[in-house]
Amino acid sequence: MKLNPRDLARLIAKPDPKLAGVLIFGQDAMRVSLKRQELVAAIVGSQGEAEMRLERIQATELRRGPTVVDMLTAQGFFPGPRVVLIEGANDTHADAILPALKDWREGDAHLVVTAGALKASSKLRKGFEGAKAAGAAAIYDDPPTREEIESALAQAGLQPGADALRDLVALSRALDPGDFRQMLEKLALYKHGDATPLSVADVAAIAPASTEAAVDDLLHAVAEGQAAQIGPLLTRLQAQGVAAVTLAIMAMRHFRSLHAISSDAGGPSAGIQRLRPPVFGPRRDRLLGQAQRWGLARLERALSELIDADLTLRSASNAPSMAVMERTLIRLAMLARR
């Protein structure tokens, strides 16, 4: 049978003892690995591997070892469900794997197979989809759904507030699945022993730090009219090797984001929800406040100033590039204070 994402989620939440095997396949190896990990853990439990109820084998080793049928029917030393995990399979391994589905009997080990991208005509995929007691689940590159995030939080013992959950959904679209899973694990450790709901501040404290954090400090100072901070921040960035052209590009990106927020037909609050890439936590509130403070007309003037500075930096002018950028940013900070 074909297993859609909801079917697979239900199977992970409550494994079916009458299901002989599951094929998990997809282009993104990390996403496939995470789903495989969840399914195997759901079947054998947290002590399954320690109790030798999980047998792991690479598909390339199938010709040298015992048959899949023998591995599924073997008796373990410890009671409880068993899993035979075959990783990295493809159509060349179909003849070694598929007969085990026909010979499977209730009480045998469950078969979990992982593979890369498989076409609809794939022999291995069709074998699992056509079997009565097996299924195939395609893992796509879509970010996790809100329900999947809530399930992962529940497994980690976390209860998020509405705003924290919104930030986590935004983060799940910006991070790789492995990085997002690691962040949830860090959140669980961070909140260990704390019964209060997960807050926006908690998420912001654990979220991966941006490599552009120092530049963000400068741009926030400009957008909030803090002209006195521009010189020291520029000096620090220049010492780190950040070029004036880079600052011009990032400043235009920042003010274009403010312009998109301010010009949204639904108002700034709707505009920040549609911003791509998404923003979360205190930074979202800060951007929203800046957009509301500047207004559309002054933001258009700021973009014009930044375009002129960028053209000067890229021209044959002999003007010191960092000085050009500093004057422009100070003018914008003064404009923000009017």
CORSULHU-V548597 format. One record per pair of residues at least 4 apart in sequence whose ideal C-beta (glycine too) atoms are under 8 Angstrom apart, sorted by the first residue. I is the first residue (numbers start at 1). J is the second residue. Records with the same first field share a line. If there is no record, write none. Layout:
I: J + J
//
This chain:
1: 129 + 131 + 134 + 135 + 136
2: 129 + 135 + 136 + 137
3: 7 + 8 + 11 + 22 + 135 + 136 + 137
4: 8 + 137
5: 9 + 137 + 140 + 145 + 148
6: 10
7: 11 + 135 + 137
8: 12 + 22 + 24 + 35 + 39 + 137
9: 13 + 147 + 148 + 151
10: 14
11: 15 + 16 + 19 + 22 + 39 + 42 + 135
12: 35 + 38 + 39 + 42
13: 42 + 151
14: 42
15: 19 + 39 + 42 + 43 + 81 + 110
17: 81 + 106
18: 106 + 133
19: 110 + 133 + 134 + 135
20: 100 + 101 + 104 + 108 + 110 + 111 + 131 + 133 + 134
21: 100 + 101 + 104 + 110 + 111 + 112 + 113 + 128 + 131 + 133 + 134 + 135
22: 39 + 110 + 111 + 112 + 113 + 128 + 134 + 135 + 136 + 137
23: 89 + 113 + 114 + 115 + 124 + 125 + 128 + 134 + 135 + 136 + 137
24: 32 + 35 + 36 + 39 + 112 + 113 + 114 + 115 + 136 + 137 + 139
25: 32 + 114 + 115 + 116 + 117 + 118 + 125 + 136 + 137 + 138 + 139
26: 31 + 32 + 116 + 117 + 138 + 139 + 140 + 141
27: 116 + 117 + 140 + 141
28: 32 + 139 + 141 + 177
29: 33 + 116
30: 34 + 176 + 177 + 178
31: 35 + 139 + 141 + 177
32: 36 + 114 + 115 + 116 + 139
33: 37 + 114
34: 38 + 177 + 178 + 181
35: 39 + 137 + 139
36: 40 + 85 + 87 + 112 + 114
37: 41
38: 42
39: 43 + 112
40: 44 + 48 + 54 + 83 + 85 + 112
41: 45 + 46 + 48
43: 48 + 81 + 83 + 110 + 112
44: 48 + 49 + 51 + 53 + 54 + 80 + 81 + 82 + 83
45: 80
47: 51
48: 53 + 54 + 80 + 81 + 82 + 83
49: 53 + 54
51: 76 + 77 + 78 + 80
52: 76 + 77 + 78
53: 76 + 78 + 80 + 81 + 82 + 83
54: 82 + 83 + 85
55: 71 + 82 + 83 + 84 + 85 + 109
56: 85 + 87
57: 61 + 62 + 65 + 71 + 84 + 85 + 86 + 87
58: 86 + 87 + 88
59: 86 + 87 + 88 + 89 + 90 + 93 + 97 + 113
60: 88
61: 65
62: 68 + 86 + 93 + 96 + 97
63: 96
65: 71
66: 70 + 71 + 74
67: 71 + 96 + 100
68: 72 + 84 + 86 + 96 + 97 + 99 + 100 + 111
69: 73 + 99 + 100 + 103
70: 74
71: 84 + 109
72: 84 + 100 + 103 + 104 + 108 + 109 + 111
73: 103 + 105 + 108 + 109
74: 109
76: 80 + 82 + 109
81: 109 + 110
82: 109 + 110
83: 109 + 110 + 111 + 112
84: 109 + 110 + 111 + 112
85: 112 + 113 + 114
86: 93 + 97 + 111 + 112 + 113 + 114
87: 113 + 114
88: 114 + 115 + 116
89: 93 + 94 + 97 + 113 + 114 + 115 + 124
90: 115 + 116 + 118 + 124
91: 118 + 122 + 123 + 124
93: 97 + 124
94: 98 + 123 + 124 + 127
95: 99
97: 101 + 111 + 113 + 124 + 127
98: 102 + 123 + 124 + 127 + 128 + 131
99: 103
100: 104 + 111
101: 111 + 127 + 128 + 131 + 133 + 134
102: 131
104: 108 + 111 + 133
111: 134
113: 124 + 128
115: 124 + 125
118: 122 + 124 + 125 + 138
119: 125
120: 125 + 126
121: 126
122: 126
123: 127
124: 128
125: 129 + 136
126: 130
127: 131 + 134
128: 134 + 135 + 136
129: 135 + 136
131: 135
143: 172 + 173
144: 148 + 149 + 152 + 172 + 177 + 180
145: 149
146: 150 + 165 + 169
147: 151
148: 152
149: 153 + 165 + 168 + 169 + 172
150: 154 + 160 + 165
151: 155
152: 156 + 181 + 184
153: 158 + 159 + 160 + 165 + 168 + 184 + 198
154: 158
156: 184 + 185 + 187 + 188
157: 188
158: 184 + 187 + 188 + 191 + 198
159: 197 + 198
160: 164 + 165 + 168 + 197 + 198
161: 165 + 197 + 198 + 199 + 200
162: 166
163: 167 + 199 + 200
164: 168 + 197 + 198 + 199 + 200 + 202 + 203
165: 169 + 198
166: 170 + 280
167: 171 + 200 + 203 + 204 + 207 + 280 + 281 + 284
168: 172 + 203
169: 173
170: 174 + 278 + 279 + 280
171: 175 + 180 + 183 + 203 + 207 + 280
172: 180
173: 277 + 278
174: 277 + 278
175: 179 + 180 + 183 + 208
176: 180
177: 181
178: 182
179: 183 + 208
180: 184
181: 185
182: 186
183: 187 + 206 + 207 + 208
184: 188
185: 189
186: 190 + 206
187: 191 + 198 + 202 + 203 + 206
188: 192
190: 202 + 205 + 206
191: 198 + 202
198: 202 + 203
199: 203
200: 204 + 280 + 281 + 282
201: 205 + 281 + 282
202: 206
203: 207 + 280 + 281
204: 280 + 281 + 282
207: 280 + 281
209: 213
210: 216
212: 216 + 250
213: 217
214: 218 + 233 + 236 + 237 + 240 + 242
215: 219 + 237 + 242 + 247 + 250
216: 220 + 283
217: 221 + 233
218: 222 + 229 + 230 + 233 + 234 + 237 + 247 + 329
219: 223 + 250 + 251 + 254
220: 224 + 286 + 290
221: 226 + 227 + 229 + 230 + 233 + 333
222: 226 + 230 + 251 + 329 + 332 + 333 + 336
223: 254 + 255 + 258 + 290 + 294 + 332 + 336
224: 290 + 293 + 333 + 336
225: 333 + 334 + 336 + 337
226: 230 + 333
227: 330 + 333 + 334 + 337
229: 233
230: 234 + 326 + 329 + 330 + 333
231: 235 + 326
232: 236
233: 237
234: 238 + 247 + 322 + 325 + 326 + 329
235: 239
236: 240
237: 242 + 247
238: 242 + 322
242: 246 + 247
243: 247 + 321
244: 248 + 313 + 321 + 322 + 324 + 325
245: 249 + 310 + 313 + 314 + 321
246: 250
247: 251 + 325 + 329
248: 252 + 306 + 309 + 310 + 313 + 325 + 328
249: 253 + 310
250: 254
251: 255 + 306 + 329
252: 256 + 303 + 306 + 307 + 310
253: 257
254: 258
255: 259 + 299 + 302 + 303 + 306
256: 260 + 303
257: 261 + 275 + 287
258: 262 + 287 + 290 + 291 + 294 + 299
259: 263 + 291 + 296 + 299 + 300 + 303
260: 264 + 271 + 274 + 275
261: 268 + 271 + 272 + 275 + 287 + 288 + 291
262: 268 + 271 + 291 + 292 + 294 + 295 + 296 + 299
263: 271 + 296
264: 268 + 270 + 271 + 274
265: 270
266: 270 + 271
267: 271
268: 272 + 288 + 291 + 292
269: 273 + 288
270: 274
271: 275 + 291
272: 279 + 284 + 287 + 288 + 291
275: 279 + 287
279: 283 + 284 + 287
280: 284
281: 285
282: 286
283: 287
284: 288
285: 289
286: 290
287: 291
288: 292
289: 293
290: 294
291: 299
293: 336
294: 298 + 299 + 302 + 336
295: 299
296: 300
297: 301
298: 302 + 335 + 336
299: 303
300: 304
301: 305 + 335
302: 306 + 332 + 335
303: 307
304: 308
305: 309 + 328 + 331 + 332
306: 310 + 328 + 332
307: 311
308: 312 + 328
309: 313 + 324 + 325 + 328
310: 314
311: 315
312: 317 + 319 + 324
313: 317 + 321 + 324 + 325
317: 324
319: 323 + 324
320: 324
321: 325
322: 326
323: 327
324: 328
325: 329
326: 330
327: 331
328: 332
329: 333
330: 334
331: 335
332: 336
333: 337
334: 338
//
